[in-house]
Amino acid sequence: MSSVGRSDVAYAALLDDQVVLAAFSGGRQSVAVDARVLALAAVDVRDRLVDLTAGWGEGSEFRIAIDIGPVMTSTFGADAERSLWGGAVGVAKVLAASGSRRAIIVSEAAYHVLSGDFLFRQRGTYFLPETGRMRTFVLVGAL
């Protein structure tokens, strides 16, 4: 069974060199629970991808990022495939694209929710046009 299959992640996709995972259960109280589920799955996916791509050489890089915020989902097609979009997805995609290879980049909002349960390394600040300056962090692992 896969890392994602064992988790409560509601959405997973591999888009080129970016891994997209989402956890959403709906309630305001569940933000911390969903963030923890997502972070644990991201760490597991990162570790498995590092092992899997160890001998691949150049071009075997991937990027993962986590943000917390609004997302929307819809289904389409005969197979009821899901489409996911929204503010958190957009921020995570920008952070992943700008982040270090093989690292999990975390937004300031996600850091505040996860900092009690995970070890982080400060990455610096990033400017997002609609948001402004945001501190970013690298998720090292669970405490």
BELCOR-V669449 format. One record per pair of residues at least 4 apart in sequence whose C-alpha atoms are under 8 Angstrom apart, sorted by the first residue. I is the first residue (numbers start at 1). J is the second residue. D is the distance in Angstrom with one decimal. If there is no record, write none. Layout:
# BELCOR-V669449
i = [I I]
j = [J J]
d = [D D]
This chain:
# BELCOR-V669449
i = [1 1 2 3 3 3 3 4 4 4 4 4 5 7 7 8 8 8 9 9 9 9 9 9 9 10 10 10 10 11 11 11 11 11 11 12 12 12 12 13 13 13 14 14 14 15 15 17 17 17 18 18 18 18 18 18 19 19 19 19 20 20 21 21 22 23 23 23 23 24 24 25 25 26 27 29 30 31 31 32 32 32 33 34 35 35 35 35 35 36 36 37 38 38 39 39 40 40 41 42 42 42 43 43 43 43 44 45 46 46 46 46 46 47 48 49 50 50 53 53 53 56 61 61 62 62 63 63 63 63 63 63 63 63 64 64 64 64 64 65 65 65 65 65 65 65 65 65 66 66 66 66 66 66 67 67 67 67 67 67 67 67 67 68 68 68 68 69 69 70 70 70 71 71 71 71 71 71 72 72 72 73 73 73 73 74 74 74 75 75 75 75 76 76 76 76 77 84 85 85 86 87 88 89 90 91 92 92 92 93 94 95 95 95 95 96 96 96 99 99 99 100 103 103 104 104 104 105 105 105 105 106 106 106 106 106 106 107 107 107 107 107 108 108 108 108 108 109 110 111 111 114 115 115 117 117 118 118 118 118 118 119 119 119 119 119 120 120 120 120 120 121 121 121 121 122 122 122 123 123 123 123 124 124 124 125 125 125 125 126 126 126 126 127 127 127 127 128 128 128]
j = [5 6 6 7 41 44 45 8 9 12 41 45 9 37 41 23 37 38 21 22 23 24 37 38 41 21 22 23 24 20 21 22 23 82 84 19 20 21 22 19 20 21 18 19 20 19 20 61 62 63 62 63 64 93 96 97 62 63 64 65 64 65 38 42 38 34 35 37 38 31 34 30 34 30 31 33 34 35 68 36 113 114 37 38 39 68 110 113 114 40 114 41 42 66 43 66 44 142 45 46 64 104 47 104 140 141 48 49 50 64 102 103 104 51 52 53 54 102 57 60 61 60 101 102 101 102 96 97 99 100 101 102 103 104 96 102 103 104 105 92 93 95 96 99 104 105 106 107 92 104 105 106 107 110 88 89 91 92 106 107 108 109 110 88 107 109 110 87 88 86 87 88 84 85 86 87 88 89 84 85 86 82 83 84 85 82 83 84 80 81 82 83 80 81 82 83 81 89 89 90 90 91 92 93 94 95 96 106 107 97 98 99 105 106 107 100 104 105 103 104 105 105 138 139 138 139 140 136 137 138 139 110 111 136 137 138 139 111 134 135 136 137 112 134 135 136 137 113 114 115 137 118 119 120 142 143 139 140 141 142 143 139 140 141 142 143 137 138 139 140 141 137 138 139 140 136 137 138 135 136 137 138 135 136 137 133 134 135 136 133 134 135 136 131 132 133 134 132 133 134]
d = [6.1 6.7 6.3 6.6 6.4 6.1 6.0 7.5 6.3 7.3 6.2 7.5 7.8 6.8 6.3 6.9 6.3 7.9 6.7 5.8 4.7 7.7 6.8 6.3 7.4 7.6 5.7 5.0 6.6 7.7 5.5 5.0 6.8 7.8 8.0 7.5 5.5 4.5 6.6 6.0 5.1 6.6 5.9 4.7 6.1 6.3 7.3 6.5 4.5 5.9 5.8 4.9 5.9 7.7 6.7 7.6 7.3 6.5 5.4 7.9 7.2 8.0 6.9 7.6 6.6 5.3 7.1 7.0 6.0 7.8 6.0 6.6 7.0 7.0 7.2 8.0 5.9 6.0 8.0 6.1 6.0 7.3 6.2 6.1 6.0 7.3 7.2 7.3 7.0 6.1 6.7 6.2 6.1 8.0 6.2 7.6 6.2 7.3 6.0 6.0 7.3 7.4 6.1 7.7 8.0 6.4 6.1 6.0 6.1 7.7 6.9 7.5 7.7 6.4 6.0 5.9 5.8 7.2 7.7 6.0 7.9 5.8 5.9 6.2 5.7 5.4 5.4 7.1 6.9 7.0 5.4 5.5 6.1 6.8 5.4 7.4 6.3 4.7 6.3 5.1 7.0 6.0 4.9 8.0 5.2 4.4 5.6 7.8 5.4 7.3 6.3 4.8 6.3 6.7 5.3 7.3 6.5 5.4 6.2 5.2 7.9 6.7 5.3 5.5 7.7 6.2 5.4 6.3 4.8 5.9 5.6 5.7 6.9 5.7 4.4 6.3 6.1 6.8 5.7 5.4 5.7 6.5 5.5 4.5 6.5 5.6 5.3 6.8 5.1 5.3 4.4 6.1 5.0 5.4 6.5 7.5 6.2 7.7 5.7 7.2 6.2 6.2 6.0 6.1 6.3 6.1 6.0 7.9 7.6 6.1 6.2 5.8 6.4 7.7 7.7 7.8 7.8 6.5 7.2 8.0 6.3 7.8 6.7 7.4 5.6 5.3 7.5 6.9 5.8 4.7 6.3 6.1 6.3 5.7 5.1 5.9 6.5 6.1 7.1 6.7 5.0 6.6 6.3 6.2 5.2 5.5 7.2 6.7 6.1 5.4 7.1 6.1 6.9 7.3 6.1 5.5 7.2 7.4 5.7 4.2 4.9 6.3 5.5 5.5 6.0 5.9 6.2 5.5 4.7 5.4 7.4 5.6 5.1 6.7 6.9 6.5 4.5 6.3 7.5 5.4 4.6 6.1 5.7 5.5 7.0 6.3 5.3 4.2 5.6 5.6 5.3 6.3 6.8 7.5 5.3 4.3 6.2 5.0 6.3 7.5]
